[in-house]
Amino acid sequence: MGGNIAIHLAVAVSSNLVRDGIYKLLENEKDIEIIGTETSTQLEIIQIVEQKEPEVLFIDTSISKLDVVEILQLISEKHAR
């Protein structure tokens, strides 16, 4: 990507190790801005999407008590373009 355009990435994972690894891997990428790295519950994920409007959402499917399909459906309904 060129210019000052960045892809906004929200990371929703329960493991601090994985979350920190993703951040370290991507922190120097000028075209990627990581937002919402502390999201780990269904409510937090929906809130970060509503507030920050990331273009990419990375969801850990092993987060306990998290219905990923339901989250994606809610996000799709609210943010259909």
N, C-alpha and C positions, 0 to 999 in steps of 0.2 A: 504494500500500500504506500501511497505517496502522500505528501503534505502533512497536515496536522490531524487527519482523520484517524480516530482510534476505534477499535472494536472493544466494546464494553462487555466484560466477562464476569458473570456471577458464579461463584463456586459454592456449592452446597454439599459438603461432605462432613461426616461425623468424626473422622479420624484426623487428629491434629497433625500427625506425620504426613498423611496424604495431602492435606490442605497446605501445609508448609512446603512440601515438595512441589506442588503445582505452582505455588507463589514463586519459589526460588527459580523454577524452570522458566517462568514467563516474565519475571519482574524486569528484565532488561530489554524486553521486546517493546520497541517504541510504538508499534501499531496496536498494542493490546493494553487496555487499562483494566486491572482486576478490581472488581467491586463486590462487596457482599461476601467476603470470605468467611465470615463467622456464622453464616446461615446453616442451620442443621435441623430445623423443625419445619413442618408444613407451613405454619403461620409465618415464620421468618422468611421462608423462600418466597411466598406470595407477596409479603410486604416489600422485600428488596426488589422484586420485579415491578411492583406498582410504583415504588419511589424512584428507582434508578433506571428503569427501562433498559436492561442489558440486551444486546443483540444475541449473545450466546449465554446459555444457562447449562452449567456442568453439574449434574445431580448424581450423587452417590446413591445407587439403588438399594444399598444395604442399611440405610439409615432406619433405625427401629421406629415402628409405628408410623411409617411414612408411605402413603399410597401415591407413588410417582405418577401413575396414570391419572389419578384424580387431580393432582396438582397441575399437570400439563393441560388437562381439560379446562380447569378453572382459568388458567392463564390464557389459554386460547380464546375462550369465550370473552374475557375482559379486554384482550388486546388484539383482537382480529384486525388485520389491516387489509 
